[in-house]
Amino acid sequence: MKDIFFRLYNNKWAVSIASGILLGLSFPPFPFPFLMIPALLGLFRLMDLTESGKELAYVSYLGFLIWNIIGTYWLTFATIAGGVAAILANSALMTIPLALMRYIHKSTQSHLWSTLFVAAAWVAYEFLHHRWDLSWPWLTLGNSFSNAVMIIQYISITGVLGISFWLVASSYLIHRLIQAPARPLTIAAPAVLFGLPILSVVMYFSYEIEADRKVETAILQPNYDSYQQMAGYPDAITPLSELLEKTDTLITDNTEVIFWPENALQESLREDMQGELDMKIEEYVESWQVPLITGTAYIVLYDEDEAPLVTRGEFLGRRYNIFNAAVAFYPGGRQNEHYEKAELVPFVERFPFIETLVRLDVFTNFDWGSVAGYGRGYEPTLFDINGTEVPALICYDSVYPEWVSQFVRNGAGMITVITNDGWWGETSGHIQHYDYARLRAIENRRTTLRSANNGISGVILPNGDVEIRTEYWTRDGFTYEVPIIEDQTIYTRFGDWLGRLSLVLSFGVIGLILWRRFF
C-alpha cells in the first residue's frame, strides 16, 4: 500500500487528477471544505514534479478541468455550448497563476517571503478575474468555506479573498515543511493554519446584532417554470394574478416592503408606458399601501444624444436597450425607479467585450446590438423604504463581493438578492448560490434576504447563520423583521484591499526576480 501511495505521489498525472477531485469536493453542496488543503498540496507537488511552467500548465489543466466540471457542470443546463466553453476557458485561465506561483517558488528561498508572494499571486488572479468581461468568481477558493461560518468571521475585515489567501499560505507552508522540515516551519505552518480560525471563533461568539430599527419584509417564491413560455401559462396576467393573491394573504399590517424574484413578471415593462401589468400591480400596491420591488425585463428608450455605444436597435424611432432590472412600485404609482443589473453572465446575458468590438469594427458595420444581450447597469441603485435604503441585487450580482459592498457603503441597512435559479434545474447550482450569500452577510455584517423564483429563498443573519431556508421547487413566501444596521465593516469601507495589495506584491516580486536575474 505504501509503495502504491508513493508511486501515485510521484506521478504528475495522478496528482493532477487527485487535486481536481479534491477541489471539486471542497465546494458546496459537499460538506468537505477542508479537502481544499490536500488539494492545494497536490498542486504544489506538481510544481516539483514538472520541469517548467509550461509543463505545469499542461499537466495541471486536467485537474482544473475536473474541478470546474464537478463544481459548475450545471452551467450546461442553461446553455450547453456556453457552459462547455466557460468550463474549458476557466480551467485554462487557472493554469496561469499556478505557473506564476511555480516561478516564485523556484526563485525565492525564504520561507516567509515565498509564502507571502505565492499566496499573493493566486489572490491577485482572483482579484483580476472578478473584473473583466469574462469574469467568473464562482470558484474563488474562499467560496468553499461558505458554510463554515464559525471560522471565517475575519472576512468582515478581508473579504472572501482573505480565505483564499489563508488557504494558499497554509497549504504552501505545509508543503515546504513536508519537503524540507525546519524548525521555523514547524511553528509557522500550524500558527497560520489555526490562527485565523481561532480568532474567528472568538469573533463569532462575541458578535451581537445592534439594530437601529427593524423593517418587516415580505419575500415571495412563485416557482414559475423558466423553461416554458410564459411559465406555462396562457398569458402574463394569469401568473401575475396568482402572485398578487399569494402576496395579499402573506403580508401583515406591519409589512413595509415586498420583494418578488428576478423574472417574476412574464412580460417586460417600459419606462415610458403603463401597460396592463403595471395597472394591475399598482391597484394592489395602492390597496396595501406597501412598496413592491420586483425583477423584470425593462425597456429603456434613449434620445439620440443620450444613447450608449451599444443598443438593441430602434423602436418607435428611438434607440433602446433591454435590462435585467429591479423595478419599484410605490403607493401612488410607479415612478420609473429601477436598478439595472451590472454583473451579467458572459455569453448567457451579455456578449463579452461588446463595446470594444464595436469600436474596432470600422468597416463591416455588423449589427452588434443584435448579439449584445442585455444592457449593462453601472449604478448601485438603492430603493427608499420609509427612510431605509434597500438594494435589490440580481442573481449573479451577489457573487461579486466588492459590488455588494458598494450598496452597503452607500447606505444599505440590509442586503436583498432577487434571483431566478430555475435555469439550472435540480443541480448544485442553486445550493451554491444560496450558500455564497452567507459570505456577503458576514463581509458586510448585514442580514441578507433572498427571493428566488424556484428557491432557495431565505434569511441569513449578519454572522452567516441561516435563519430561514425554503425548499427548492416549491411555491412559498414568508415575512421577516429585518434588523437595519448602520455600522460598516472594514471590508465594507475598503472593499478588496487585500486583492489590490496582492496585485502590488505580485508585480513587485516578479520585477525584483527579473531585476536580480538580469542585473
C-alpha positions in Angstrom: 0.0 0.0 0.0 2.8 2.4 0.9 4.6 1.6 -2.4 1.3 2.4 -4.3 0.9 5.7 -2.5 4.4 6.8 -3.3 4.1 5.8 -6.9 0.9 7.9 -7.2 2.6 10.7 -5.2 5.4 10.8 -7.8 3.1 10.5 -10.8 2.2 14.0 -12.0 -1.0 12.9 -13.8 -2.2 11.0 -10.8 -1.5 14.1 -8.6 -3.3 16.4 -11.0 -6.4 14.2 -11.1 -6.5 13.8 -7.4 -6.2 17.5 -6.8 -9.0 18.2 -9.2 -11.3 15.7 -7.5 -10.5 17.1 -4.0 -11.0 20.7 -5.2 -14.4 19.8 -6.6 -15.5 18.0 -3.4 -14.4 21.1 -1.3 -17.3 23.2 -2.6 -21.0 23.1 -1.7 -23.1 21.1 -1.7 -20.3 18.8 -0.4 -19.6 19.4 3.3 -15.8 19.0 2.9 -14.2 22.4 2.7 -11.0 21.2 4.5 -10.3 19.0 1.5 -9.0 22.2 0.0 -5.8 21.8 2.0 -4.7 18.4 0.5 -6.0 19.6 -2.9 -3.6 22.6 -2.9 -0.8 20.4 -1.6 -1.3 18.4 -4.7 -0.9 21.5 -6.9 2.2 22.4 -5.1 3.5 18.9 -5.5 3.0 19.4 -9.3 5.4 22.4 -9.1 8.2 20.0 -8.0 7.2 17.2 -10.4 7.2 19.3 -13.6 10.3 20.7 -15.4 8.8 24.1 -16.4 5.9 26.4 -16.1 4.7 25.3 -19.5 4.7 21.7 -18.4 3.0 22.6 -15.2 0.2 24.4 -17.0 -0.2 21.4 -19.4 -0.5 18.8 -16.6 -2.5 20.9 -14.1 -5.1 21.7 -16.8 -6.6 18.2 -16.3 -7.0 18.8 -12.6 -8.5 22.2 -13.1 -10.9 20.8 -15.7 -12.1 18.1 -13.3 -12.6 20.8 -10.6 -14.6 23.0 -12.9 -16.8 20.1 -14.1 -17.6 19.0 -10.6 -18.2 22.5 -9.3 -20.0 24.0 -12.3 -21.4 21.3 -14.5 -24.8 22.8 -14.0 -23.9 25.7 -16.4 -24.8 23.4 -19.3 -28.4 23.3 -18.1 -28.8 27.0 -19.1 -26.8 26.7 -22.3 -24.8 23.6 -23.4 -22.4 25.5 -25.7 -21.9 28.4 -23.3 -21.5 26.1 -20.3 -18.9 23.9 -22.0 -17.0 26.9 -23.3 -17.0 28.5 -19.8 -15.6 25.3 -18.2 -12.9 24.9 -20.8 -11.8 28.5 -20.7 -11.9 28.9 -16.9 -9.8 25.8 -16.5 -7.2 27.2 -18.8 -7.1 30.5 -17.0 -6.4 28.8 -13.7 -3.1 27.4 -15.0 -1.6 31.0 -15.4 -1.4 31.9 -11.7 -0.2 28.4 -10.9 2.7 28.8 -13.3 3.5 32.2 -11.8 3.4 30.6 -8.3 5.9 28.0 -9.5 8.2 30.7 -10.8 8.1 32.5 -7.4 8.5 29.1 -5.6 11.7 28.3 -7.6 13.1 31.8 -7.3 12.6 32.6 -3.6 14.4 30.8 -0.9 12.9 32.5 2.2 10.0 30.6 3.8 8.3 33.7 4.8 8.6 35.7 1.6 7.9 32.8 -0.7 4.7 32.0 1.3 3.6 35.7 1.1 4.3 36.0 -2.6 2.8 32.6 -3.6 -0.4 33.4 -1.8 -0.5 36.9 -3.2 -0.1 35.6 -6.8 -3.2 33.4 -6.5 -5.3 36.1 -4.8 -4.2 38.7 -7.4 -5.5 36.3 -10.1 -8.9 36.0 -8.3 -9.0 39.8 -7.8 -8.4 40.4 -11.6 -10.7 37.6 -12.6 -13.6 39.4 -10.9 -13.0 42.5 -13.0 -13.3 41.8 -16.7 -15.9 40.7 -19.2 -15.1 37.0 -18.8 -15.2 37.2 -15.1 -16.2 34.0 -13.2 -15.9 34.4 -9.4 -17.9 31.2 -8.7 -14.8 29.1 -8.0 -13.0 31.6 -5.8 -11.1 29.4 -3.3 -12.7 31.1 -0.4 -16.2 30.2 -1.5 -15.5 26.6 -0.5 -15.8 27.7 3.2 -19.2 29.5 2.8 -20.8 27.0 5.2 -18.0 27.0 7.8 -19.2 30.4 9.1 -17.8 30.0 12.6 -14.2 30.0 11.4 -14.4 32.7 8.6 -15.7 35.7 10.6 -12.5 37.6 9.7 -13.8 38.2 6.2 -15.6 41.2 7.7 -12.1 42.6 7.5 -10.5 40.9 4.5 -13.5 39.8 2.3 -13.7 36.3 0.9 -10.2 36.8 -0.7 -8.9 36.5 2.9 -10.0 32.9 2.9 -8.2 32.3 -0.4 -5.0 33.9 1.0 -5.2 31.8 4.2 -5.8 28.5 2.3 -2.9 29.1 -0.1 -0.5 30.3 2.6 -1.3 27.5 5.0 -1.0 24.8 2.3 2.2 26.2 0.9 3.8 26.3 4.4 2.8 22.6 5.0 4.2 21.7 1.6 7.6 23.3 2.4 7.5 21.6 5.8 6.9 18.2 4.1 9.7 18.8 1.5 12.3 20.1 4.0 11.4 20.0 7.7 12.7 23.0 9.5 12.0 24.5 13.0 10.6 27.8 11.7 8.2 25.9 9.5 7.0 23.7 12.4 5.9 26.9 14.2 4.7 28.9 11.2 2.6 26.2 9.5 0.2 25.4 12.4 0.2 29.1 13.5 -1.1 30.2 10.1 -3.4 27.2 9.7 -5.1 27.5 13.1 -4.6 31.2 14.0 -7.3 32.8 11.9 -9.9 30.1 12.6 -9.4 30.5 16.3 -9.7 34.3 16.0 -12.9 33.8 14.0 -14.4 31.6 16.7 -13.9 34.3 19.2 -15.4 36.9 16.8 -18.4 34.5 16.2 -19.3 34.1 19.8 -18.7 37.7 20.7 -20.7 39.2 17.8 -24.1 40.8 18.7 -26.6 42.4 16.3 -27.1 46.1 17.2 -30.1 47.1 15.1 -31.1 50.7 14.7 -34.6 49.7 13.7 -36.5 46.7 12.1 -38.3 46.5 8.8 -40.8 43.8 8.2 -40.1 42.4 4.7 -42.2 40.0 2.7 -40.4 37.6 0.4 -42.2 35.6 -2.3 -41.1 32.5 -4.1 -43.6 32.0 -7.0 -41.9 28.8 -8.5 -42.6 29.6 -12.2 -41.1 27.2 -14.8 -38.4 29.1 -16.5 -38.2 26.6 -19.4 -41.7 27.3 -20.6 -43.0 30.3 -22.5 -45.0 32.5 -20.1 -44.0 29.9 -17.4 -46.6 27.6 -19.0 -49.5 30.0 -18.6 -51.7 31.2 -21.5 -50.8 34.8 -20.8 -48.8 37.1 -18.5 -51.7 38.3 -16.4 -52.7 34.8 -15.0 -49.4 34.1 -13.2 -49.3 37.7 -12.0 -52.8 37.4 -10.5 -51.7 34.3 -8.6 -48.6 36.0 -7.3 -50.6 39.1 -6.2 -53.2 36.9 -4.4 -50.4 34.9 -2.7 -48.8 38.2 -1.6 -52.2 39.5 -0.4 -52.5 36.6 2.0 -48.9 36.8 3.2 -48.4 40.4 4.2 -49.5 41.9 7.5 -50.3 45.4 8.8 -46.7 45.8 9.7 -45.2 44.9 6.3 -43.1 47.8 4.9 -41.7 46.3 1.7 -42.4 43.3 -0.6 -39.8 41.5 -2.8 -40.5 39.4 -5.8 -37.7 37.5 -7.6 -35.9 38.0 -10.8 -38.1 37.4 -13.9 -41.2 37.5 -11.7 -43.1 39.3 -14.5 -43.7 37.3 -17.6 -43.7 40.4 -19.8 -41.2 43.3 -20.0 -42.0 46.8 -18.7 -41.3 50.1 -20.4 -40.2 53.2 -18.6 -42.4 55.5 -20.8 -45.6 53.4 -20.8 -48.2 52.0 -18.4 -49.5 48.6 -19.5 -51.9 46.1 -18.2 -49.3 44.5 -15.8 -48.4 47.9 -14.4 -52.0 48.8 -13.7 -52.8 45.5 -12.0 -49.8 45.7 -9.8 -50.4 49.4 -8.9 -54.0 48.5 -8.0 -52.8 46.0 -5.3 -49.9 48.2 -4.1 -52.3 51.1 -3.6 -54.6 48.9 -1.6 -51.8 47.5 0.5 -50.0 50.9 0.9 -46.8 48.8 0.8 -44.0 49.3 -1.8 -43.2 46.3 -4.1 -39.9 45.6 -5.7 -39.8 43.0 -8.5 -37.5 41.6 -11.1 -38.4 42.2 -14.7 -37.0 42.8 -18.2 -37.0 46.6 -18.5 -37.0 48.5 -21.8 -35.3 51.9 -21.8 -35.7 54.3 -24.8 -33.0 56.9 -25.5 -32.9 60.3 -27.0 -30.2 60.3 -29.8 -27.7 62.3 -27.8 -28.1 60.1 -24.7 -27.8 56.6 -26.3 -24.9 54.4 -25.2 -22.5 52.9 -27.8 -24.3 49.6 -28.0 -28.1 49.3 -28.2 -30.6 46.7 -29.3 -31.8 48.7 -32.3 -34.6 51.2 -32.8 -38.2 51.2 -31.5 -40.7 53.9 -32.4 -37.9 55.8 -34.0 -35.7 55.7 -30.8 -32.8 53.6 -29.9 -33.4 51.2 -26.9 -31.9 48.6 -24.6 -33.4 45.9 -22.5 -32.1 45.5 -19.0 -32.4 42.7 -16.4 -33.7 45.0 -13.8 -35.4 45.5 -10.5 -38.4 47.9 -10.6 -40.1 49.6 -7.6 -43.9 50.2 -7.4 -44.9 52.6 -4.7 -48.3 53.6 -3.4 -49.3 56.4 -5.7 -47.9 54.8 -8.9 -44.7 53.5 -10.5 -42.0 56.2 -10.5 -39.6 54.6 -13.0 -37.2 54.0 -10.1 -35.2 50.9 -11.1 -31.9 49.2 -10.8 -30.1 47.8 -13.9 -28.2 44.6 -13.3 -24.4 45.3 -13.5 -22.8 41.8 -13.3 -24.0 39.9 -16.3 -23.2 36.3 -17.1 -20.8 36.2 -20.0 -22.5 35.0 -23.3 -25.7 34.0 -21.5 -26.7 37.5 -20.7 -24.2 39.7 -22.5 -21.6 39.2 -25.2 -18.1 39.9 -23.7 -16.1 42.9 -24.8 -19.0 44.1 -27.0 -18.1 47.8 -26.7 -14.5 47.1 -27.8 -15.7 45.0 -30.7 -18.0 47.9 -31.9 -15.1 50.4 -31.7 -12.8 48.0 -33.7 -15.5 47.3 -36.3 -15.0 50.3 -38.6 -15.5 48.5 -41.9 -18.3 45.9 -41.8 -21.0 47.8 -39.9 -22.1 44.5 -38.3 -25.2 44.8 -36.2 -23.6 44.2 -32.8 -26.7 45.2 -31.0 -28.4 42.0 -32.3 -25.9 39.8 -30.3 -25.1 42.1 -27.4 -27.7 40.8 -25.0 -28.9 42.7 -22.0 -27.7 46.3 -21.4 -25.3 46.7 -18.5 -26.0 48.9 -15.5 -23.3 50.8 -13.6 -25.0 52.4 -10.6 -25.5 50.7 -7.2 -29.1 51.9 -7.1 -30.9 51.8 -3.7 -34.7 52.0 -3.1 -36.0 54.2 -0.3 -38.4 52.4 2.0 -39.7 54.7 4.7 -36.3 56.3 5.1 -34.4 52.9 4.9 -32.2 52.3 1.9 -32.5 48.8 0.5 -30.9 47.1 -2.6 -32.3 44.5 -5.0 -29.2 42.7 -6.2 -30.0 40.5 -9.1 -28.7 36.9 -9.2 -25.1 36.9 -10.4 -24.6 40.3 -8.8 -24.4 38.6 -5.4 -21.3 36.6 -6.2 -19.2 39.8 -6.6 -18.1 40.8 -3.1 -17.0 44.3 -3.8 -20.0 45.2 -5.9 -22.3 44.1 -3.0 -20.2 46.2 -0.6 -20.8 49.3 -2.6 -24.5 49.1 -1.9 -23.8 48.8 1.8 -21.2 51.6 1.7 -23.9 53.8 0.1 -26.2 53.2 3.0 -28.0 49.9 2.6 -29.2 48.7 6.0 -29.7 45.1 4.7 -28.9 43.1 1.6 -31.6 41.7 -0.6 -31.0 39.4 -3.6 -33.7 38.6 -6.1 -32.8 35.7 -8.4 -34.1 33.0 -10.7 -32.1 29.8 -10.2 -34.6 27.7 -12.1 -32.3 27.7 -15.2 -30.1 25.2 -13.5 -32.7 22.6 -12.6 -32.2 20.3 -9.6 -28.4 20.7 -9.5 -25.9 22.1 -7.1 -26.0 25.5 -8.7 -28.9 26.9 -6.7 -27.4 25.4 -3.5 -24.1 27.1 -4.1 -25.8 30.4 -4.9 -27.6 30.4 -1.6 -24.6 29.4 0.4 -22.4 32.1 -1.1 -24.8 34.7 0.2 -23.6 33.8 3.6 -20.3 35.2 2.8 -21.8 38.6 1.8 -23.7 38.7 5.1 -20.5 38.3 7.1 -18.4 40.6 5.0 -20.8 43.5 5.5 -22.5 42.4 8.7 -25.9 42.7 7.2 -29.0 40.5 7.3 -29.2 39.0 3.8 -32.5 38.1 2.2 -33.0 36.0 -0.9 -36.2 35.9 -3.0 -35.7 33.1 -5.6 -38.1 32.1 -8.2 -37.8 28.4 -7.6 -35.7 28.5 -4.4 -33.7 28.6 -2.4 -35.2 31.8 -0.7 -34.4 32.7 2.9 -32.8 34.8 5.5 -29.1 34.8 6.6 -28.0 36.6 9.7 -25.0 39.0 9.8 -22.8 36.3 11.3 -23.7 34.0 8.4 -26.1 31.8 10.4 -29.1 30.6 8.4 -32.4 31.8 9.8 -34.8 30.8 7.0 -34.2 28.4 4.1 -37.0 27.4 1.8 -37.3 24.2 -0.2 -36.4 24.2 -3.9 -39.1 23.9 -6.5 -42.0 24.9 -4.2 -44.3 27.9 -4.1 -43.6 29.7 -0.8 -43.4 33.0 1.0 -42.6 34.5 4.4 -42.3 37.7 6.3 -39.4 38.6 8.4 -38.5 41.6 10.7 -35.1 42.6 9.3 -32.7 44.4 11.7 -31.4 47.5 10.0 -27.7 48.1 10.7 -25.8 51.3 10.0 -22.3 50.4 11.2 -19.9 49.5 8.4 -17.2 46.8 8.5 -13.6 47.3 7.4 -14.3 45.3 4.3 -17.4 47.4 3.5 -15.4 50.6 3.8 -12.3 49.5 1.9 -13.5 46.7 -0.4 -11.0 44.2 -1.8 -8.0 45.9 -0.3 -6.3 42.5 0.1 -6.7 41.9 -3.6 -5.1 45.2 -4.5 -2.3 44.6 -2.1 -1.7 41.1 -3.6 -1.6 42.6 -7.0 1.1 45.1 -5.9 3.1 42.3 -4.2 2.8 40.0 -7.3 4.1 42.7 -9.7 6.8 43.7 -7.2 8.2 40.2 -6.7 8.2 39.5 -10.4 10.0 42.7 -11.1 12.5 42.0 -8.3 13.2 38.5 -9.5 13.7 39.7 -13.1 16.0 42.5 -11.9 18.1 40.2 -9.9 18.3 37.7 -12.8 19.4 40.2 -15.4 21.4 42.7 -13.4 
